[in-house]
Amino acid sequence: MSQDKPTADGSVKLYTILVFSENIAGILNQVTAVFTRRQVNIESLNVSASSTPGVHKYTITCYCTEEMVKMLKAQIEKRIDVLQARYFTDDDIFILESSLLKITTTAMLENPDVCHIIREHGARIVEVNPTYSAVEKTGATEDILSLFNALNELGAVRQFARSGRICITRGTREHLDDYLAEREKERGE
């Protein structure tokens, strides 16, 4: 399943933008305002602490052209508390999402296909009670949506939640670490 939205010229792609910032109140609003001003919709957003102490990592996905993602990156980096922003295509990063599905326990017990689909998709049943069962699936977006669609076709899904994308680059080091080391070197000279 392609994650690119079709356009007449084929130039719009799904980009993942990684933003590293100090943990300062209001920075998320500043970053999302960059997208709002340029009328670019954020497809997913995940914020967490990074591997660098005191630094938070924002993982943002959006559909746009390469020219637009370069502009977004530049505008984000102009924010005073942003340390670095980088953009990637899916080939440059390792991606995962998590999901939770609530299904009726009755549907699971009465239809053996429900349990078969859960096993077939490598999902885990994390809670079972008389009313509902909770199923967890971590993986690629396509795999999560495939599980949801298969269970939904059986009428078993009552609730569905999916996290934003989390990712790491395919390189051996965090780009931010290299940037911070270079910045410290420049300060020492």
C-alpha positions in Angstrom: 0.0 0.0 0.0 1.5 3.3 -1.1 1.5 6.0 1.5 1.8 8.7 -1.2 -1.4 10.6 -2.0 -2.0 10.7 -5.8 -1.5 14.1 -7.4 -1.4 15.2 -11.0 2.3 15.7 -11.0 3.1 13.0 -8.5 5.3 15.2 -6.3 3.4 14.9 -3.0 4.9 12.4 -0.6 4.6 11.4 3.0 7.5 12.9 4.9 8.6 12.3 8.5 10.1 15.3 10.2 12.1 14.8 13.4 12.4 17.9 15.6 14.6 18.0 18.6 14.1 20.7 21.2 14.7 21.6 24.8 11.7 20.7 27.0 10.2 24.2 27.1 6.5 24.9 27.6 4.9 26.2 24.4 7.3 24.8 21.9 4.8 22.3 20.5 2.5 25.2 19.7 5.3 27.0 17.9 6.1 24.0 15.9 2.5 23.2 14.9 2.0 26.8 14.0 4.6 26.5 11.2 2.4 23.9 9.6 -0.8 25.8 10.1 0.6 29.0 8.5 1.5 27.0 5.4 -1.8 25.1 5.4 0.0 21.7 5.7 -2.0 19.1 7.6 -0.2 17.0 10.2 -1.0 13.4 9.7 0.5 12.1 12.9 2.4 13.6 15.8 4.3 11.9 18.6 6.4 13.7 21.3 8.6 12.0 23.8 12.0 12.3 25.6 14.9 11.5 23.3 18.1 9.6 24.0 19.8 12.9 24.7 19.1 14.1 28.3 16.9 17.2 28.5 16.0 17.0 24.8 12.5 16.1 23.4 11.9 14.5 20.1 8.9 15.4 18.0 8.0 12.9 15.2 5.7 14.6 12.7 4.3 13.2 9.4 2.8 15.2 6.6 2.0 14.9 2.9 3.7 17.7 0.9 6.3 18.3 -1.8 10.0 18.2 -1.1 10.2 21.9 -1.6 7.5 22.4 1.1 9.2 20.0 3.6 12.5 21.9 3.1 10.7 25.2 3.9 8.9 23.6 7.0 12.3 22.3 8.3 13.9 25.7 7.8 11.0 27.5 9.6 11.0 25.0 12.5 14.7 25.4 13.0 14.2 29.2 13.4 12.3 28.6 16.6 14.7 29.6 19.4 14.3 26.4 21.5 14.6 24.0 18.6 18.0 22.4 18.4 17.5 20.6 15.1 15.0 19.5 12.5 15.4 16.9 9.8 13.1 15.3 7.3 13.0 11.8 6.0 11.2 9.5 3.6 10.2 6.1 4.7 13.3 4.5 3.2 15.5 6.5 5.5 13.9 5.4 8.8 12.7 2.4 10.8 9.0 3.0 11.6 6.6 1.5 14.1 3.1 2.3 15.4 1.1 0.8 18.2 -2.7 0.2 18.3 -5.4 -1.0 20.6 -8.6 -2.6 19.5 -11.6 -3.3 21.7 -13.7 -6.3 20.4 -16.7 -7.9 22.0 -15.8 -11.0 23.9 -19.0 -12.6 22.6 -17.8 -12.1 19.0 -14.4 -13.6 19.9 -15.9 -16.7 21.6 -18.6 -17.3 18.9 -16.6 -16.7 15.8 -13.3 -18.7 15.6 -12.2 -16.4 12.7 -11.7 -13.6 15.2 -9.0 -15.4 17.1 -7.5 -16.8 13.9 -7.2 -13.2 12.5 -5.6 -12.0 15.7 -3.0 -14.8 15.6 -2.4 -14.4 11.8 -1.6 -10.7 12.3 0.8 -11.3 15.2 -1.4 -9.3 17.6 -1.8 -10.0 21.3 -4.9 -10.2 23.5 -4.1 -8.1 26.5 -7.4 -8.2 28.4 -10.4 -10.5 28.4 -13.5 -9.9 30.5 -17.2 -10.8 30.0 -18.0 -7.6 28.0 -15.0 -6.9 25.9 -11.5 -8.0 25.0 -8.5 -5.7 24.2 -6.1 -6.5 21.4 -2.7 -4.9 21.0 -0.8 -4.7 17.7 2.6 -3.0 17.1 4.0 -2.8 13.6 3.9 -1.0 10.4 0.9 1.2 9.6 -0.2 -1.2 6.8 -0.1 -4.2 9.2 -2.2 -2.4 11.8 -4.8 -1.3 9.3 -4.9 -4.8 7.8 -5.8 -6.2 11.3 -8.4 -3.5 11.9 -10.0 -4.0 8.5 -10.1 -7.8 8.9 -11.7 -7.6 12.4 -14.0 -4.8 11.4 -15.4 -6.8 8.4 -16.5 -9.4 11.0 -18.3 -6.6 12.9 -16.1 -7.3 16.0 -14.4 -3.9 16.5 -16.0 -1.6 19.1 -13.1 0.8 19.5 -9.8 1.4 17.7 -6.9 3.7 18.7 -3.6 4.0 16.9 -0.5 5.9 18.1 1.4 8.3 16.0 4.5 7.1 14.2 7.7 6.5 16.2 10.9 6.1 14.3 14.7 5.9 14.4 17.0 6.7 11.6 18.8 3.8 9.8 22.2 5.4 10.5 24.4 4.3 13.4 24.2 7.5 15.4 21.6 10.1 16.3 22.0 13.1 14.0 21.4 15.4 16.9 24.4 14.0 18.8 26.7 14.8 15.8 25.2 18.3 15.6 25.6 19.0 19.3 29.2 17.7 19.3 30.0 20.0 16.4 28.4 22.9 18.1 30.4 22.3 21.3 33.6 22.1 19.2 32.8 25.5 17.6 32.2 27.0 21.0 35.5 25.8 22.3 37.5 27.4 19.4 
